[in-house]
Amino acid sequence: MHHTDDDKKMAVYIRKVLEFIQLNLSEELPLQRLAEIANYSPFHFQRIFTSVVGETPKQYIIRLRLERIAHFLKVFPDMSVSELAYNSGFTSLSIFSRAFKNYFGVSAHEYRQLSNEEYRNFCKTNSKKCKTSMINSPDLCIRDFTQDEIMEWKNKVDISTKRLQGFTLIYLSTCLGKSDAISMAFRKLSQWAEPRGLLGNETRFVGILLDIPFITSVENCRYWAGITFPGQIKLPKESSVTEIPDGLYANYSLQGNLLTTVKSLAFFNHGWLPESGYAIKDVLGYEVYSENPANKPSETIEREILIPVRPA
C-alpha cells in the first residue's frame, strides 16, 4: 500500500497524541488540547483519531483509565477506590463508579474483593463483561490459572532483587494482536535506528508491556519496543523517548511467548511476592532481551524480566 507524506505526518501526529495521553492520563485531557498537539482542528482531529485508533479520543481515554484502575485495585490493595479514581483522571467518584460498573459489570469494591477462584468464575459467567478476548490465545486470561498451575512456576523461575541504574530508550509502539508483533516492531525500529548510528555492541533491546492481558484484550495491549543509545548522540525530532528509572527491581530470566510471560507474572504476584518482604512499586515492568528480536522470533530469545519493587 502506498503511503503519502500526509499519511506519514498524520501517523506521527497521532502517535505523539497517544504518547501524551499515556504520560498524562491522570490529567484533564480536553479534545482541544489533544487536537493542538496533532495540529488539527478538533473536528478533524476526532475524525482522524477515531479512524486510526478505532475509538474516539474520549472512549480511548476512559478505557485506559478504567483498565489501569482495575490493575491498581489488585496490585495496590492499600489504595482506596476514591484515591485511585481521582489519581486516574476522574473528576467525580460517582462518574467513575458508573463507568467502572458499566465496563466490568461489577463495582470497583466488588472487583477488588474477588479472589482468584471467584474471578475465574466471574469471567466464565460474565464473558462479555470480562475484557479478556484473546486472539489465538483463549487461555491467556488468569481465569485459566489454578493456584496449583501458578505455583508450578516456583521451580521454573529464580526470582531475586537488584539495584538498577536507569537508562533512556528510544522506542516504537505496537499492539499485540499479531503473534509476530514484537519482532516486527523491533525490526522496524532497527531499520530506522541503524542508518542513524543508534545500534552498537552495547545496545540493549528492551520491551515494555503497557497493558495487562487479563484486563485488556490482547489486540488492544500496547507494547513499546525500545533500544538504548549512546548519550552523546543527538536524537532525531521524530523519535519517541522514555526513561527506565533507577531503583530496586525484582528480576528473573524467561523464555517463551506472551502466555508464558503472563503465567510467570501470575506466580510473581501470587506466589513469590507475598512471602518476599517486598511490594510492587510501579505496575510497569520491563523485559531486556539477550539479542535483537528483529532477527528471530521474540519468544525464542531469553530475556530478563524486571519489575520495580520496594520494601513492604
PETA-V274460 format. One record per backbone hydrogen bond with DSSP energy under -0.5 kcal/mol. CO is the residue of the C=O (numbers start at 0). NH is the residue of the N-H. Records with the same first field share a line. If there is no record, write none. Layout:
CO->NH / NH
This chain:
1->3
3->7
4->8
5->9
6->10
7->11
8->12
9->13
10->14
11->15
12->16
13->17
14->18
15->19
16->20
17->21
18->22
19->23
20->23
21->24
23->26
29->33
30->34
31->35
32->36
33->37
34->38 / 39
35->38
40->44
41->45
42->46
43->47
44->48
45->49
46->50
47->51
48->52 / 53
49->53
55->59
56->60
57->61
58->62
59->63
60->64
61->65
62->66
63->67
64->68
65->69
66->70
67->71
68->72
69->73
70->73 / 74
71->75
75->78
79->83
80->84
81->85
82->86
83->87
84->87 / 89
85->88
91->95
92->96
93->97
94->98
95->99
96->100
97->101
98->102
99->103
100->104
106->110
107->111
108->112
109->113
110->113
114->118
115->119
116->120
117->121
118->122
119->123
120->124
121->125
125->128 / 129
128->130
129->131
132->217
133->135
136->139
140->143
141->144
143->145
145->149
146->150
147->151
149->152
150->153
151->154
152->155 / 156
156->158
159->250
161->248
163->246
166->243
167->228
168->241
169->226
170->239
171->224
173->222
174->177
177->180
179->183
180->184
181->185
182->186
183->187
184->188
185->189
186->190
187->191
188->192
189->193
190->194
192->195 / 197
193->196
199->202
203->205 / 227
204->288
205->225
206->286
207->209 / 223
210->212
211->214 / 215
216->219 / 220
217->175 / 220
220->175
221->209 / 210
222->173 / 224
223->207 / 225
224->171
225->205
226->169
229->232
232->234
235->238
239->170
241->168
242->244
243->166
246->163
247->308
248->161
249->306
250->159
251->304
253->302
256->260
257->261
258->262
259->263
260->264
261->265
262->266
263->267
264->268
265->269
266->270 / 271
267->272
271->274 / 275
272->275 / 276 / 277
276->311
278->309
282->284
283->307
284->208
285->305
286->206 / 288
287->303
288->204
291->294
296->299
297->300
301->289
302->253 / 304
303->287
304->251
305->285
306->249
307->280 / 281
309->278
